[in-house]
Amino acid sequence: MIEVGKQKILTRLVGLLEQHVDTIHLVVGYREELVMEYCASYHRNVVIVRNPDFHATNTAYSFALGARHLKGKVLYMDGDLLVVPADMANFLEEAAHHDVLVGLTEPKSEQTVFASVAAPATDELAVTGFSRTEASAFEWANIVTGPADLLAGADSYVFEHLARSLPLPGCMLHLAEVDTAADLEAAERFAAAV
């Protein structure tokens, strides 16, 4: 619900995703009534999925709730991201060739989860590990695509759940994530440049 470049992040994401997907499920918890009211006014096509246990669960649980009852491939992503539209289109095009595809970006957030990556002869990136302490040239972008049951039963962070299936193919995205005040300032600069 934060504005970046005079537009709410939610509106930016919905506009970006509507170009590529048939259905958008938005999982709400904290301050859900504010988000639901906003969607009722501006994004009536968004399906709201409630996580009444948001205070005791994590993103993986919310992602699994949002994908419940869906069939086929699902795009999972955090709601605090600004993504370059061409990169999202490229990511989804690449996802058509993989069962699971992990989004990567350059490290820049204050709460970085680094991704170890190997580049095979085909120049495709292969994610081989995640770490909060071992720096690398790649950061987990909080975006992944895979089957609707990819995160069913996940009892850890999304990246920790994905780590159980490594190596997985990865794809670079230019994006900004807003977790902190400093991230918001960086996102404003990012939005102005995109």
C-alpha atoms as an extended CHARMM CRD file, in Angstrom:
* protein
*
       194  EXT
         1         1  MET       CA              0.0000000000        0.0000000000        0.0000000000  PROA      1               0.0000000000
         2         2  ILE       CA              3.0820000000        2.2720000000        0.0420000000  PROA      2               0.0000000000
         3         3  GLU       CA              3.3850000000        4.7680000000       -2.7910000000  PROA      3               0.0000000000
         4         4  VAL       CA              6.4960000000        4.8270000000       -4.9280000000  PROA      4               0.0000000000
         5         5  GLY       CA              6.6340000000        7.4110000000       -7.6750000000  PROA      5               0.0000000000
         6         6  LYS       CA              3.0780000000        8.5370000000       -6.8240000000  PROA      6               0.0000000000
         7         7  GLN       CA              1.6610000000        5.0580000000       -7.3930000000  PROA      7               0.0000000000
         8         8  LYS       CA              0.9500000000        2.3270000000       -4.8600000000  PROA      8               0.0000000000
         9         9  ILE       CA              3.2070000000       -0.6990000000       -5.1460000000  PROA      9               0.0000000000
        10        10  LEU       CA              0.0970000000       -2.8950000000       -5.2780000000  PROA      10              0.0000000000
        11        11  THR       CA             -1.2260000000       -1.0210000000       -8.3130000000  PROA      11              0.0000000000
        12        12  ARG       CA              2.1590000000       -1.3060000000      -10.0240000000  PROA      12              0.0000000000
        13        13  LEU       CA              2.2080000000       -5.0690000000       -9.4260000000  PROA      13              0.0000000000
        14        14  VAL       CA             -1.3620000000       -5.6320000000      -10.5750000000  PROA      14              0.0000000000
        15        15  GLY       CA             -0.7100000000       -3.6340000000      -13.7560000000  PROA      15              0.0000000000
        16        16  LEU       CA              2.4530000000       -5.6160000000      -14.4190000000  PROA      16              0.0000000000
        17        17  LEU       CA              0.8720000000       -9.0100000000      -13.7920000000  PROA      17              0.0000000000
        18        18  GLU       CA             -2.3750000000       -8.3960000000      -15.7010000000  PROA      18              0.0000000000
        19        19  GLN       CA             -0.3250000000       -8.4390000000      -18.9100000000  PROA      19              0.0000000000
        20        20  HSD       CA              0.8470000000      -11.9890000000      -18.2450000000  PROA      20              0.0000000000
        21        21  VAL       CA             -1.5430000000      -13.9550000000      -16.0400000000  PROA      21              0.0000000000
        22        22  ASP       CA             -5.2380000000      -14.7760000000      -16.0730000000  PROA      22              0.0000000000
        23        23  THR       CA             -5.8250000000      -14.6500000000      -12.3270000000  PROA      23              0.0000000000
        24        24  ILE       CA             -4.1450000000      -12.7090000000       -9.5310000000  PROA      24              0.0000000000
        25        25  HSD       CA             -4.5050000000      -14.0210000000       -5.9870000000  PROA      25              0.0000000000
        26        26  LEU       CA             -3.5120000000      -11.5360000000       -3.2980000000  PROA      26              0.0000000000
        27        27  VAL       CA             -2.9390000000      -13.0040000000        0.1490000000  PROA      27              0.0000000000
        28        28  VAL       CA             -3.7920000000      -10.5600000000        2.9240000000  PROA      28              0.0000000000
        29        29  GLY       CA             -3.2410000000      -10.6170000000        6.6550000000  PROA      29              0.0000000000
        30        30  TYR       CA             -1.8710000000       -7.5610000000        8.4130000000  PROA      30              0.0000000000
        31        31  ARG       CA             -4.2310000000       -4.5950000000        7.8490000000  PROA      31              0.0000000000
        32        32  GLU       CA             -6.2590000000       -6.7640000000        5.4780000000  PROA      32              0.0000000000
        33        33  GLU       CA             -9.3160000000       -4.5080000000        5.5940000000  PROA      33              0.0000000000
        34        34  LEU       CA             -7.2840000000       -1.6220000000        4.1390000000  PROA      34              0.0000000000
        35        35  VAL       CA             -5.9990000000       -3.7700000000        1.2760000000  PROA      35              0.0000000000
        36        36  MET       CA             -9.3970000000       -5.3630000000        0.6290000000  PROA      36              0.0000000000
        37        37  GLU       CA            -11.1020000000       -1.9620000000        0.5090000000  PROA      37              0.0000000000
        38        38  TYR       CA             -8.4620000000       -0.6510000000       -1.8880000000  PROA      38              0.0000000000
        39        39  CYS       CA             -8.8400000000       -3.6760000000       -4.1850000000  PROA      39              0.0000000000
        40        40  ALA       CA            -12.6430000000       -3.3570000000       -4.0860000000  PROA      40              0.0000000000
        41        41  SER       CA            -12.2460000000        0.1940000000       -5.3920000000  PROA      41              0.0000000000
        42        42  TYR       CA             -9.3380000000       -0.1620000000       -7.8340000000  PROA      42              0.0000000000
        43        43  HSD       CA             -8.6250000000       -3.8310000000       -8.5710000000  PROA      43              0.0000000000
        44        44  ARG       CA            -11.9120000000       -5.6980000000       -8.5920000000  PROA      44              0.0000000000
        45        45  ASN       CA            -10.4100000000       -8.5070000000      -10.6820000000  PROA      45              0.0000000000
        46        46  VAL       CA             -7.9580000000       -9.4720000000       -7.9080000000  PROA      46              0.0000000000
        47        47  VAL       CA             -8.9600000000      -12.5240000000       -5.8700000000  PROA      47              0.0000000000
        48        48  ILE       CA             -8.4200000000      -11.8860000000       -2.1710000000  PROA      48              0.0000000000
        49        49  VAL       CA             -7.1810000000      -14.8200000000       -0.0910000000  PROA      49              0.0000000000
        50        50  ARG       CA             -7.1550000000      -14.3080000000        3.6750000000  PROA      50              0.0000000000
        51        51  ASN       CA             -4.4260000000      -15.5660000000        5.9650000000  PROA      51              0.0000000000
        52        52  PRO       CA             -6.0040000000      -15.0900000000        9.4030000000  PROA      52              0.0000000000
        53        53  ASP       CA             -2.8950000000      -16.6590000000       10.9660000000  PROA      53              0.0000000000
        54        54  PHE       CA             -0.4880000000      -14.1590000000        9.3640000000  PROA      54              0.0000000000
        55        55  HSD       CA              0.9830000000      -13.2290000000       12.7530000000  PROA      55              0.0000000000
        56        56  ALA       CA              2.0730000000      -16.8440000000       13.3770000000  PROA      56              0.0000000000
        57        57  THR       CA              2.9800000000      -17.9540000000        9.8270000000  PROA      57              0.0000000000
        58        58  ASN       CA              5.3930000000      -16.8540000000        7.1240000000  PROA      58              0.0000000000
        59        59  THR       CA              5.4210000000      -15.9700000000        3.4360000000  PROA      59              0.0000000000
        60        60  ALA       CA              5.7220000000      -19.5920000000        2.3150000000  PROA      60              0.0000000000
        61        61  TYR       CA              2.4950000000      -20.3940000000        4.1590000000  PROA      61              0.0000000000
        62        62  SER       CA              0.7730000000      -17.3780000000        2.5730000000  PROA      62              0.0000000000
        63        63  PHE       CA              2.0320000000      -18.3550000000       -0.8810000000  PROA      63              0.0000000000
        64        64  ALA       CA              0.6940000000      -21.8910000000       -0.3690000000  PROA      64              0.0000000000
        65        65  LEU       CA             -2.6910000000      -20.4720000000        0.7020000000  PROA      65              0.0000000000
        66        66  GLY       CA             -2.8220000000      -18.2810000000       -2.3790000000  PROA      66              0.0000000000
        67        67  ALA       CA             -2.0690000000      -21.2290000000       -4.6710000000  PROA      67              0.0000000000
        68        68  ARG       CA             -4.4560000000      -23.6600000000       -2.9920000000  PROA      68              0.0000000000
        69        69  HSD       CA             -7.0620000000      -25.0060000000       -5.4370000000  PROA      69              0.0000000000
        70        70  LEU       CA             -5.0870000000      -23.7250000000       -8.4420000000  PROA      70              0.0000000000
        71        71  LYS       CA             -3.8790000000      -26.0310000000      -11.2070000000  PROA      71              0.0000000000
        72        72  GLY       CA             -0.7600000000      -25.8000000000      -13.3130000000  PROA      72              0.0000000000
        73        73  LYS       CA              2.0790000000      -23.3560000000      -12.9340000000  PROA      73              0.0000000000
        74        74  VAL       CA              1.9260000000      -20.4500000000      -10.4900000000  PROA      74              0.0000000000
        75        75  LEU       CA              3.9970000000      -17.2830000000      -10.1680000000  PROA      75              0.0000000000
        76        76  TYR       CA              4.7770000000      -16.5910000000       -6.5030000000  PROA      76              0.0000000000
        77        77  MET       CA              6.0760000000      -13.1620000000       -5.5440000000  PROA      77              0.0000000000
        78        78  ASP       CA              6.2460000000      -10.8090000000       -2.6130000000  PROA      78              0.0000000000
        79        79  GLY       CA              3.9580000000       -7.7860000000       -2.6390000000  PROA      79              0.0000000000
        80        80  ASP       CA              6.7030000000       -5.2510000000       -1.9240000000  PROA      80              0.0000000000
        81        81  LEU       CA              8.5170000000       -5.4550000000       -5.2600000000  PROA      81              0.0000000000
        82        82  LEU       CA              8.9600000000       -3.1150000000       -8.2060000000  PROA      82              0.0000000000
        83        83  VAL       CA             10.0540000000       -5.1030000000      -11.2620000000  PROA      83              0.0000000000
        84        84  VAL       CA             11.2460000000       -3.8800000000      -14.6540000000  PROA      84              0.0000000000
        85        85  PRO       CA              8.3810000000       -4.9460000000      -16.9790000000  PROA      85              0.0000000000
        86        86  ALA       CA             10.6660000000       -6.3470000000      -19.7080000000  PROA      86              0.0000000000
        87        87  ASP       CA             12.4470000000       -8.4570000000      -17.0950000000  PROA      87              0.0000000000
        88        88  MET       CA              9.1500000000       -9.8900000000      -15.8560000000  PROA      88              0.0000000000
        89        89  ALA       CA              8.1940000000      -10.7770000000      -19.4330000000  PROA      89              0.0000000000
        90        90  ASN       CA             11.5860000000      -12.4410000000      -19.9280000000  PROA      90              0.0000000000
        91        91  PHE       CA             11.2930000000      -14.3170000000      -16.6170000000  PROA      91              0.0000000000
        92        92  LEU       CA              7.8700000000      -15.7020000000      -17.5450000000  PROA      92              0.0000000000
        93        93  GLU       CA              9.0500000000      -16.6490000000      -21.0200000000  PROA      93              0.0000000000
        94        94  GLU       CA             12.0040000000      -18.4960000000      -19.4850000000  PROA      94              0.0000000000
        95        95  ALA       CA              9.6850000000      -20.1160000000      -16.9090000000  PROA      95              0.0000000000
        96        96  ALA       CA              7.8400000000      -21.8690000000      -19.7340000000  PROA      96              0.0000000000
        97        97  HSD       CA             10.9560000000      -24.0330000000      -20.1790000000  PROA      97              0.0000000000
        98        98  HSD       CA             11.3730000000      -25.1000000000      -16.5330000000  PROA      98              0.0000000000
        99        99  ASP       CA              9.2690000000      -26.8350000000      -13.9040000000  PROA      99              0.0000000000
       100       100  VAL       CA             10.6060000000      -24.3630000000      -11.3270000000  PROA      100             0.0000000000
       101       101  LEU       CA             12.4160000000      -21.0810000000      -12.0190000000  PROA      101             0.0000000000
       102       102  VAL       CA             14.0000000000      -18.9490000000       -9.2810000000  PROA      102             0.0000000000
       103       103  GLY       CA             14.1600000000      -15.1660000000       -9.6080000000  PROA      103             0.0000000000
       104       104  LEU       CA             17.5320000000      -13.5720000000       -8.9100000000  PROA      104             0.0000000000
       105       105  THR       CA             18.6810000000       -9.9780000000       -8.6920000000  PROA      105             0.0000000000
       106       106  GLU       CA             21.7890000000       -8.0030000000       -7.7790000000  PROA      106             0.0000000000
       107       107  PRO       CA             22.3170000000       -7.8020000000       -4.0110000000  PROA      107             0.0000000000
       108       108  LYS       CA             20.9320000000       -4.5280000000       -2.7220000000  PROA      108             0.0000000000
       109       109  SER       CA             18.3230000000       -5.0350000000       -0.0180000000  PROA      109             0.0000000000
       110       110  GLU       CA             19.1570000000       -4.5890000000        3.6430000000  PROA      110             0.0000000000
       111       111  GLN       CA             17.8580000000       -8.1080000000        4.3840000000  PROA      111             0.0000000000
       112       112  THR       CA             19.7380000000       -9.9120000000        1.6270000000  PROA      112             0.0000000000
       113       113  VAL       CA             19.4570000000      -13.6390000000        1.0660000000  PROA      113             0.0000000000
       114       114  PHE       CA             22.4150000000      -14.3740000000       -1.1840000000  PROA      114             0.0000000000
       115       115  ALA       CA             22.1830000000      -17.0480000000       -3.8670000000  PROA      115             0.0000000000
       116       116  SER       CA             25.1370000000      -19.1700000000       -4.9230000000  PROA      116             0.0000000000
       117       117  VAL       CA             24.9920000000      -19.6740000000       -8.6640000000  PROA      117             0.0000000000
       118       118  ALA       CA             26.7830000000      -21.8970000000      -11.1460000000  PROA      118             0.0000000000
       119       119  ALA       CA             26.6510000000      -21.0840000000      -14.8340000000  PROA      119             0.0000000000
       120       120  PRO       CA             26.7070000000      -24.2710000000      -16.9200000000  PROA      120             0.0000000000
       121       121  ALA       CA             27.9900000000      -24.3270000000      -20.5020000000  PROA      121             0.0000000000
       122       122  THR       CA             24.5300000000      -23.3470000000      -21.7670000000  PROA      122             0.0000000000
       123       123  ASP       CA             24.8450000000      -19.9590000000      -19.9530000000  PROA      123             0.0000000000
       124       124  GLU       CA             21.7590000000      -20.7700000000      -17.9150000000  PROA      124             0.0000000000
       125       125  LEU       CA             22.0980000000      -19.8760000000      -14.2570000000  PROA      125             0.0000000000
       126       126  ALA       CA             21.7860000000      -22.7130000000      -11.7610000000  PROA      126             0.0000000000
       127       127  VAL       CA             21.0410000000      -21.8110000000       -8.1420000000  PROA      127             0.0000000000
       128       128  THR       CA             23.1190000000      -24.0700000000       -5.9110000000  PROA      128             0.0000000000
       129       129  GLY       CA             22.6120000000      -22.5010000000       -2.4750000000  PROA      129             0.0000000000
       130       130  PHE       CA             21.1830000000      -19.7070000000       -0.3280000000  PROA      130             0.0000000000
       131       131  SER       CA             22.8240000000      -17.8610000000        2.5670000000  PROA      131             0.0000000000
       132       132  ARG       CA             22.2620000000      -14.7880000000        4.6960000000  PROA      132             0.0000000000
       133       133  THR       CA             25.9900000000      -14.5710000000        5.4960000000  PROA      133             0.0000000000
       134       134  GLU       CA             28.0220000000      -15.7910000000        2.5090000000  PROA      134             0.0000000000
       135       135  ALA       CA             28.0000000000      -12.8960000000        0.0460000000  PROA      135             0.0000000000
       136       136  SER       CA             27.6660000000      -13.5390000000       -3.6710000000  PROA      136             0.0000000000
       137       137  ALA       CA             26.8590000000      -11.5640000000       -6.8020000000  PROA      137             0.0000000000
       138       138  PHE       CA             23.2380000000      -12.7420000000       -6.6700000000  PROA      138             0.0000000000
       139       139  GLU       CA             20.3060000000      -12.1980000000       -4.3200000000  PROA      139             0.0000000000
       140       140  TRP       CA             17.0950000000      -14.2620000000       -4.0020000000  PROA      140             0.0000000000
       141       141  ALA       CA             14.5190000000      -11.9520000000       -5.6190000000  PROA      141             0.0000000000
       142       142  ASN       CA             11.4600000000      -13.2880000000       -3.7450000000  PROA      142             0.0000000000
       143       143  ILE       CA             10.0040000000      -14.4780000000       -7.0370000000  PROA      143             0.0000000000
       144       144  VAL       CA              9.6360000000      -18.0880000000       -8.1150000000  PROA      144             0.0000000000
       145       145  THR       CA              7.4290000000      -19.9510000000      -10.5340000000  PROA      145             0.0000000000
       146       146  GLY       CA              6.4730000000      -23.5770000000      -10.2280000000  PROA      146             0.0000000000
       147       147  PRO       CA              3.5990000000      -25.9850000000       -9.6980000000  PROA      147             0.0000000000
       148       148  ALA       CA              0.6420000000      -24.8880000000       -7.5840000000  PROA      148             0.0000000000
       149       149  ASP       CA              1.7090000000      -27.2660000000       -4.8130000000  PROA      149             0.0000000000
       150       150  LEU       CA              5.3440000000      -26.0800000000       -4.7830000000  PROA      150             0.0000000000
       151       151  LEU       CA              5.0490000000      -24.6120000000       -1.2790000000  PROA      151             0.0000000000
       152       152  ALA       CA              2.3380000000      -26.8550000000        0.1690000000  PROA      152             0.0000000000
       153       153  GLY       CA              3.3870000000      -27.8930000000        3.6430000000  PROA      153             0.0000000000
       154       154  ALA       CA              6.3540000000      -25.4930000000        3.7090000000  PROA      154             0.0000000000
       155       155  ASP       CA              7.4090000000      -24.9310000000        7.3050000000  PROA      155             0.0000000000
       156       156  SER       CA             10.2760000000      -22.5240000000        6.6440000000  PROA      156             0.0000000000
       157       157  TYR       CA             11.1410000000      -19.4680000000        4.5740000000  PROA      157             0.0000000000
       158       158  VAL       CA             10.4800000000      -19.8130000000        0.8370000000  PROA      158             0.0000000000
       159       159  PHE       CA             14.1960000000      -19.8750000000       -0.0070000000  PROA      159             0.0000000000
       160       160  GLU       CA             14.8000000000      -22.5530000000        2.6590000000  PROA      160             0.0000000000
       161       161  HSD       CA             12.0300000000      -24.6930000000        1.1910000000  PROA      161             0.0000000000
       162       162  LEU       CA             13.4670000000      -24.2190000000       -2.3100000000  PROA      162             0.0000000000
       163       163  ALA       CA             16.9280000000      -25.1600000000       -1.0190000000  PROA      163             0.0000000000
       164       164  ARG       CA             15.6710000000      -28.7210000000       -0.5250000000  PROA      164             0.0000000000
       165       165  SER       CA             15.3380000000      -29.0530000000       -4.3170000000  PROA      165             0.0000000000
       166       166  LEU       CA             18.6040000000      -27.4290000000       -5.4420000000  PROA      166             0.0000000000
       167       167  PRO       CA             20.0450000000      -27.0480000000       -7.9290000000  PROA      167             0.0000000000
       168       168  LEU       CA             17.2860000000      -25.0670000000       -9.6290000000  PROA      168             0.0000000000
       169       169  PRO       CA             17.4450000000      -22.8340000000      -12.6940000000  PROA      169             0.0000000000
       170       170  GLY       CA             17.5960000000      -19.1100000000      -12.0550000000  PROA      170             0.0000000000
       171       171  CYS       CA             16.8020000000      -15.9900000000      -14.0420000000  PROA      171             0.0000000000
       172       172  MET       CA             17.9260000000      -12.4050000000      -13.4440000000  PROA      172             0.0000000000
       173       173  LEU       CA             15.4500000000       -9.5920000000      -12.7710000000  PROA      173             0.0000000000
       174       174  HSD       CA             16.0660000000       -5.9050000000      -12.1790000000  PROA      174             0.0000000000
       175       175  LEU       CA             13.8920000000       -4.9260000000       -9.2630000000  PROA      175             0.0000000000
       176       176  ALA       CA             13.5890000000       -2.9910000000       -6.0380000000  PROA      176             0.0000000000
       177       177  GLU       CA             12.2310000000       -4.3990000000       -2.7930000000  PROA      177             0.0000000000
       178       178  VAL       CA             10.7760000000       -2.2450000000       -0.0440000000  PROA      178             0.0000000000
       179       179  ASP       CA             11.4010000000       -3.6260000000        3.4410000000  PROA      179             0.0000000000
       180       180  THR       CA             12.9430000000       -0.5960000000        5.1610000000  PROA      180             0.0000000000
       181       181  ALA       CA             13.0160000000        3.2080000000        4.9400000000  PROA      181             0.0000000000
       182       182  ALA       CA             16.3330000000        2.9940000000        3.0820000000  PROA      182             0.0000000000
       183       183  ASP       CA             14.7900000000        0.4690000000        0.6560000000  PROA      183             0.0000000000
       184       184  LEU       CA             11.9400000000        2.9270000000        0.0230000000  PROA      184             0.0000000000
       185       185  GLU       CA             14.3880000000        5.6830000000       -0.8810000000  PROA      185             0.0000000000
       186       186  ALA       CA             16.1980000000        3.3030000000       -3.2380000000  PROA      186             0.0000000000
       187       187  ALA       CA             12.8500000000        2.2240000000       -4.7460000000  PROA      187             0.0000000000
       188       188  GLU       CA             11.9780000000        5.8690000000       -5.4730000000  PROA      188             0.0000000000
       189       189  ARG       CA             15.2350000000        6.2330000000       -7.4060000000  PROA      189             0.0000000000
       190       190  PHE       CA             14.6210000000        2.8890000000       -9.1300000000  PROA      190             0.0000000000
       191       191  ALA       CA             11.0640000000        3.8700000000      -10.1900000000  PROA      191             0.0000000000
       192       192  ALA       CA             12.2760000000        7.2100000000      -11.5470000000  PROA      192             0.0000000000
       193       193  ALA       CA             14.8960000000        5.4610000000      -13.6910000000  PROA      193             0.0000000000
       194       194  VAL       CA             12.5950000000        2.7310000000      -15.0920000000  PROA      194             0.0000000000
